Amino acid sequence: MRKQILFLGVFASVFFASCSDEEIISSNDTSTDLEVTIEQIDFNPETAQPDGRFNNTSEGLYHGIFVTLDTQLHAKVWININNDGQYNATVVSNQGDKFRFLGNPTSRDGTKFSFSGERGSFDFDVTDIENPIATNVIVDSKEAHIAALKDREGQRAAVILGTFETNDDPANIISGTWDLMTDGSTNADVFGFPNLTEIVITVANNGNVYSDTDFETFEYPCFFIPSGPITPIFLHEDPMTTPNGRNEFWAQDQQFALGNATLTYWLGQSSFLVDNNGTAFANHGWHNNDFADPPVAGCNAIDGEKGVWFWNGRSGTSSFDDPFDVPMRAVENIDYEGFKEAMSGMTFQE
């Protein structure tokens, strides 16, 4: 089981224990000698479309998450590498804060860039377009982290911002951000739904950032019975660009090795099932066990718990910012009729 830890901040460890392969990313350089005119940027994330000519090149659009290590700024980012003849980045926070950066190439082969704005700067390397890397990320004089994915015509990247919090000790709360990302690649075993590509966890207590990109297969018989175990999926349409938005994400029985313990988590959300079953299941998470001691396998609709996790004797939940309980509609590249047929007639335990 291979798991990747992308980032460890310089703060004392409170939550997840340190590992030998942690990488420290830091920068004291918050200055820029560029004359930045933010008003010149006309990129609009609500209408921007990736140019298909760049689907397999380093140019084009990249989309991801942007979070300060104290998690006070939590946002989505769009990075424009000559998609429309310009180089820029736009950040929109979960509280509506919006700011921008201008970009400049820093390598002759057009794979490395420096972005600067009135509030900060970062470097961006797209040598490997499947693994873009942002470093030296500074905003408002704070260290921050960017995780981004290639956004393609016909295979749209998507992000949803989330948070987590312990629920086992009110006097010792651990919290932070818990974000989901997809590069839009499709899962043939799950009606062509987009794959869940990456989960990014930022711990507010210590500034540590962790990434899970290697997911376990799992059984999900309460939703449908495939030919075998499935890998996680994540369908998300941002309410910024799609009226109401919608969400389907399934990631059960996942394991994430951290330090001397293993983080286990369950993510279950279905806009379709909420829509199909009425308001009785609004705001419910959908899970393949009841989290009792010992757990009992089944088809469980659990109020308010779309994400559940356990680590080193601690436990908590994850929640997400965008609307969920909205009507589902047919989706490009997805066998929607097959999905509806498989989901019809399902019954669940509360």
C-alpha positions in Angstrom: 0.0 0.0 0.0 1.7 3.2 -1.2 0.7 6.5 0.2 2.3 9.9 -0.4 2.8 12.6 2.1 3.2 15.8 0.1 4.0 18.3 2.8 5.0 18.8 6.4 5.0 22.3 7.9 7.5 23.5 10.4 5.1 23.6 13.3 5.3 21.1 16.2 3.3 17.9 15.4 0.0 17.7 17.2 -2.0 15.4 15.1 -0.3 13.0 12.7 3.1 11.8 13.7 6.2 12.7 11.6 7.4 10.3 8.9 10.9 9.9 7.5 9.9 10.9 4.0 8.3 14.2 4.9 9.2 17.2 2.7 9.5 20.7 4.1 8.5 23.4 1.7 9.2 26.9 2.8 10.0 30.3 1.5 11.0 33.6 3.0 10.8 35.5 -0.3 7.5 37.4 -0.5 8.7 40.2 -2.6 8.4 40.7 -6.4 10.1 43.1 -8.7 7.2 42.9 -11.3 4.8 45.7 -11.8 1.5 43.7 -11.3 -1.6 45.1 -12.8 -4.4 42.8 -11.6 -7.0 44.6 -13.5 -5.4 43.4 -16.7 -6.4 39.8 -16.0 -9.8 38.9 -17.6 -9.8 35.2 -16.7 -13.2 34.2 -15.4 -13.4 30.7 -13.7 -17.1 30.7 -14.1 -16.9 30.5 -17.9 -13.3 29.4 -18.6 -13.0 26.3 -20.8 -9.8 24.3 -21.4 -8.6 24.4 -25.0 -8.6 20.9 -26.3 -5.4 21.6 -28.3 -3.5 21.5 -25.0 -5.0 18.3 -23.5 -1.7 16.5 -23.8 0.7 19.4 -23.5 2.0 21.4 -20.6 -0.1 24.4 -21.7 -3.7 24.8 -20.8 -5.7 25.0 -17.6 -4.9 23.5 -14.1 -7.4 23.4 -11.3 -7.0 22.7 -7.6 -7.0 23.8 -4.0 -5.2 26.7 -2.3 -4.9 26.7 1.5 -2.7 28.5 4.0 -1.0 26.3 6.6 -3.1 27.8 9.4 -6.2 27.0 7.2 -7.5 30.6 7.6 -7.6 31.0 3.8 -9.2 28.0 2.1 -9.8 28.3 -1.6 -10.0 26.9 -5.1 -7.4 27.9 -7.7 -7.4 28.0 -11.5 -3.9 28.3 -13.1 -3.9 29.5 -16.7 -0.8 28.4 -18.7 -1.4 30.1 -22.1 -4.8 28.5 -22.4 -6.1 31.8 -23.8 -2.7 33.4 -24.7 -2.2 34.6 -21.1 -0.4 33.4 -17.9 -2.3 34.0 -14.7 -3.9 32.4 -11.7 -7.2 33.1 -10.0 -8.0 32.1 -6.4 -11.6 32.1 -5.0 -12.0 31.3 -1.3 -14.9 29.5 0.4 -15.9 32.9 1.8 -15.9 34.7 -1.6 -12.5 36.2 -1.3 -11.0 36.5 -4.8 -7.5 37.5 -5.9 -5.1 36.9 -8.8 -1.5 36.4 -9.9 0.3 37.2 -13.1 2.6 34.5 -14.4 5.9 34.5 -16.3 7.8 31.5 -17.8 11.1 30.8 -16.0 12.4 28.0 -18.3 13.1 27.8 -22.0 11.0 24.7 -22.5 7.8 26.4 -21.1 7.4 24.0 -18.1 8.3 26.3 -15.2 6.6 29.5 -14.2 6.7 32.2 -11.5 3.4 33.8 -10.4 3.2 37.1 -8.5 0.4 39.2 -7.2 -0.4 41.9 -4.8 -1.0 39.4 -2.0 1.8 36.8 -2.7 3.6 34.6 -5.1 4.3 31.0 -6.0 6.3 28.8 -8.5 4.7 26.2 -10.7 6.3 23.3 -12.5 4.4 21.4 -15.1 7.3 19.2 -16.4 5.0 16.3 -15.6 1.5 17.4 -16.6 0.0 14.5 -14.5 1.8 15.8 -11.4 2.1 19.6 -11.5 4.0 20.9 -8.5 3.6 24.3 -6.8 6.4 25.5 -4.4 7.3 28.6 -2.4 3.6 29.5 -2.0 3.1 32.7 -0.1 -0.1 34.7 0.5 -0.6 37.5 2.9 2.9 36.8 4.3 1.8 33.2 5.2 3.0 29.9 3.9 0.4 28.1 1.8 0.0 25.0 -0.2 -1.4 24.4 -3.7 -2.5 21.0 -5.1 -3.6 21.1 -8.7 -4.6 18.8 -11.6 -4.6 19.1 -15.4 -8.0 20.3 -16.6 -8.9 19.0 -20.1 -11.6 19.4 -22.7 -13.9 16.5 -22.3 -12.2 15.5 -19.0 -12.8 18.3 -16.6 -11.0 18.5 -13.3 -13.1 19.3 -10.2 -12.5 20.2 -6.6 -14.7 20.4 -3.5 -13.6 22.1 -0.3 -14.1 20.4 3.0 -13.2 20.4 6.7 -12.7 17.9 9.4 -12.9 17.9 13.2 -12.6 15.5 16.0 -15.8 14.5 17.9 -14.3 12.5 20.8 -12.9 15.2 23.1 -14.3 18.7 23.3 -11.2 19.8 25.3 -8.7 18.7 22.7 -10.2 19.5 19.3 -8.1 18.8 16.2 -9.4 20.3 13.0 -8.5 21.4 9.5 -9.4 21.2 5.8 -10.3 18.0 3.9 -10.5 18.5 0.1 -11.4 16.2 -2.7 -10.1 16.4 -6.3 -10.6 14.6 -9.6 -8.8 14.9 -12.8 -11.9 13.8 -14.7 -10.7 10.4 -15.7 -13.5 7.9 -15.8 -14.1 4.6 -13.8 -15.4 1.9 -16.2 -16.6 -0.2 -13.3 -18.8 2.5 -11.9 -20.9 3.7 -14.9 -18.1 5.9 -16.2 -18.1 8.2 -13.1 -15.0 10.3 -12.6 -12.3 8.8 -10.4 -11.4 10.3 -7.1 -7.8 11.4 -7.8 -6.6 13.0 -4.7 -7.5 13.9 -1.1 -5.6 16.7 0.5 -5.7 17.1 4.3 -4.4 20.2 6.1 -4.1 20.1 9.9 -4.8 23.6 11.4 -3.1 22.6 14.7 0.3 22.1 13.2 0.3 23.2 9.5 0.9 19.7 8.2 -0.4 18.9 4.8 -1.0 15.3 3.6 -2.1 13.8 0.3 -3.7 10.5 -0.4 -3.5 9.4 -4.1 -3.4 5.7 -3.8 -6.9 4.3 -3.0 -8.1 0.9 -1.9 -10.9 -1.0 -3.6 -14.0 -1.7 -1.6 -17.4 -3.4 -1.7 -20.5 -1.1 -1.9 -23.4 -3.6 -2.2 -25.9 -1.2 -0.7 -25.5 1.0 -3.8 -25.1 -1.5 -6.5 -23.5 -4.9 -7.1 -20.6 -4.7 -9.7 -18.6 -7.6 -10.9 -16.1 -7.0 -8.1 -14.7 -4.4 -5.8 -14.6 -0.8 -7.0 -12.2 2.2 -6.6 -13.4 5.6 -5.3 -15.3 7.9 -7.5 -16.0 11.7 -7.3 -18.5 13.5 -9.4 -18.8 17.2 -8.6 -20.2 20.1 -10.5 -19.4 23.4 -8.9 -22.4 25.6 -8.1 -20.3 28.4 -9.4 -20.6 27.1 -12.9 -23.7 24.8 -12.7 -27.0 25.8 -11.1 -27.3 24.0 -7.7 -24.4 21.7 -8.4 -24.4 18.0 -7.6 -22.2 15.5 -5.9 -21.6 11.7 -5.9 -18.5 10.5 -4.0 -17.9 7.1 -2.7 -14.7 6.1 -0.9 -15.3 3.4 1.7 -12.8 1.5 3.8 -9.8 3.7 2.9 -6.5 3.5 4.7 -3.8 6.1 4.8 -0.5 5.3 6.6 0.6 8.2 8.8 3.5 7.9 11.2 3.0 5.1 13.7 -0.7 4.7 13.0 -3.1 4.4 10.1 -5.8 6.9 9.2 -9.0 5.0 8.1 -11.9 6.9 6.5 -15.2 6.5 4.8 -16.7 9.1 2.4 -20.2 8.6 1.1 -22.4 11.1 -0.7 -25.2 10.7 -3.3 -27.3 13.5 -4.6 -29.2 11.0 -6.6 -30.3 8.9 -3.6 -31.3 12.0 -1.7 -33.3 13.2 -4.6 -34.8 9.7 -5.2 -35.8 9.1 -1.6 -37.0 12.6 -0.6 -36.1 14.9 2.2 -36.0 12.0 4.8 -32.4 11.4 3.7 -31.3 15.0 3.3 -27.8 15.7 4.7 -27.1 12.0 5.0 -23.8 10.1 4.5 -24.0 6.7 2.8 -21.8 4.0 4.3 -21.2 0.3 4.2 -21.1 -0.2 7.9 -22.7 1.3 11.0 -19.4 2.2 12.9 -20.6 0.4 16.0 -18.1 -1.6 18.1 -17.8 -4.0 16.5 -19.0 -2.6 13.2 -21.9 -4.3 11.4 -21.9 -4.3 7.6 -25.0 -3.0 5.9 -26.5 -0.1 3.9 -26.5 2.8 6.3 -27.7 6.4 5.8 -26.2 8.4 8.6 -27.4 11.9 9.3 -24.8 14.6 8.9 -21.8 12.3 8.5 -20.7 12.3 4.8 -17.2 11.6 6.1 -16.1 9.5 9.0 -12.5 8.9 10.1 -10.4 7.2 12.8 -6.7 7.7 13.7 -4.6 6.5 16.6 -7.5 6.3 19.0 -9.1 9.6 17.8 -12.2 9.9 15.7 -14.1 12.6 13.8 -16.1 13.6 10.8 -15.5 15.5 7.5 -18.0 17.9 6.0 -18.0 19.8 2.7 -18.9 23.3 1.6 -20.9 23.0 -1.6 -24.6 22.0 -1.9 -25.4 18.3 -1.9 -29.0 17.5 -1.7 -30.1 18.7 -5.1 -31.6 16.9 -8.1 -29.3 14.8 -10.3 -29.3 15.2 -14.0 -27.7 13.2 -16.9 -24.0 13.7 -17.0 -21.6 13.7 -19.9 -19.5 10.4 -20.3 -21.6 8.6 -17.6 -24.0 5.7 -18.2 -26.7 7.6 -16.3 -29.6 5.3 -17.3 -27.6 2.3 -16.0 -26.8 4.2 -12.8 -30.5 5.0 -12.2 -31.6 1.4 -12.8 -29.0 0.0 -10.5 -29.9 2.5 -7.7 -33.7 2.1 -8.0 -35.5 0.3 -5.3 -32.6 0.5 -2.8 -33.5 0.5 0.9 -31.3 1.8 3.7 -30.9 1.7 7.5 -30.8 4.9 9.6 
